[in-house]
Amino acid sequence: MSAARAPSAALSRILGFGFSIALAFGGTIGVGILRLPGTVAAALGDVRLVIAVWAIGGIYALLGAISIAELAAALPRAGGFYVYARRAFGPTAGFVVGFNDWVLNSLTLSYAATTAAEFFISLVPGCAPYTRPLAIGILVAFTGLHWIGVRIGSGVQNGISALVGVLLVGLALASLTMTGTPVAGPLPPAPVSIMSLPLLSLGMVAALAAALRSVIVTYDGWYTSIYLAEEIVDAARAVPRAMIACALLVTALYLLINIGFVHALSLPVLAASKLPAADVARQIFPHGGAEFVTIVSLCTLLGLINAVLLGTPRIFYAIARDLRIGSLVKVSEGGTPRVALGLTSVAAVLLILWGSLDELIALAAVLFVMNYVSGYSALFTLRWREPGLERPFRALGYPWATTVVLVGSIAFLVAALADDPRSGWFALSMVVGATALGWWTSRRAAPAAS
């Protein structure tokens, strides 16, 4: 009998291109697409603008994917945005980006697990007093799967992503077959179209900005495969292709869903709906429509939790490896960095016990855009500082396309800070603290190879 492979500090390159797409898809699709079409319709009040804004969001995601794809191909290492920031701006800046990204993903885990528990409770009302224990139980269950090995986690991701894709496409296609206006009672008043407002007036700009913010948040996650680049076969080709394919697939799916929802509900009903997917499903399945959407929502959240729990420990692992903290970078025989996984899960559990959902979401809305800004800035910096760096993939439309997404991300960040200064100050304090910690660790750590 051959002995089991001993734990080491090396990740295993065993994941394929199909998994890369499933991971990016699972990290992107969430309950936002089931809820936010109504919010966007109410803000814009015009069918053509609704579809156009969702298309613009898809183009924005695609341009972002094309830009980050160059970095992913040139630096196919575990850790994602941390790797790019460290190479472009040095160890301290890299630590700040990596630490904030790790916190952001831990916040996402806590939010997704809590929301998944709430959806489960809506199916099993008797569990209502146990929201937090259920959320913690979900995290512990997925942590146990990943503790065994990366192959199990990747298999679960493939299955959940496929199921979610089939369910959402089925819901969208079914909504396109519906006829009439399926509402009881008088039709809600039509929302005010922003086209009726003075061109570029404050009201028009504010409504359009609010709609775009909702849409961009819904597209976030197309980059998830960059965190596991070191474990993906032929990552320099597979990861860029997966990100771009994910952006295109999600854009097509979101457009199909919105066209279906407008067709099935009409614009006034869609704009008045708090959960359009449930209203559509009730018409398709008069007995069980709400339960169907709850199950779809739960599946999307489980896929998100699995995807984030695969990627987030790799950020911690990459930082610890560059700091030469050997005790934190051991990888199990199943390919899992278990210490990093355990610490990530503990952080997510503590966040479940500490904060409200609104606080978590508000902070995450600031931190995720900081990733975008750091990534696009790193692309510009490395093009300038390291023109000879081998780039198996070069960003199409550079520098103009990257400029568009960088400026858009900065505008989004400014809007988020203006909308919620409290979260902005909290995020700033995190950056300051991470900068001090990063400077201290980089001064004391043994030099690591870039």
Buried (B, 14 or more C-beta within 10 A) or exposed (E): EEEEEEBEEEBBBBBBBBBBBBBBBBBBBBBBBBBBBBBBBBBBBBBEBBBEBBBBBBBBBBBBBBBBBBBBBBBBBBBBBBBBBBBBBEBBBBBBBBBBBBBBBBBBBBBBBBBBBBBBBBEEEEBEEBBBEBBBBBBEEBBEBBBBBBBBBBBBBBEBBBBBBEBBBEBBEBBEEBEEEBBEEEEBEEBBBBEEBEEEEEEBEBBBBBBBBBBBBBBBBBBBBBBBBBBBEEBBBBBBBBBBBBBBBBBEBBBBBBBBBBBBBBBBBBBBBEBBBBBBBBBBBEEEBBBBBBBBBBBBBBBBBBBBBBBBBBBBBBBBBBBEBEEBBBBBBBBBBBBBBBBBBEBBBEBBEEBEEEBBBBBBBBBBBBBBBBBBBBBBBBBEEEEEEEBBBEBBEBEEBBBBBBEBBBBBBEBBBEBBEEBBEBBEEBBEEBBEBBBEBBEEBEEEEE
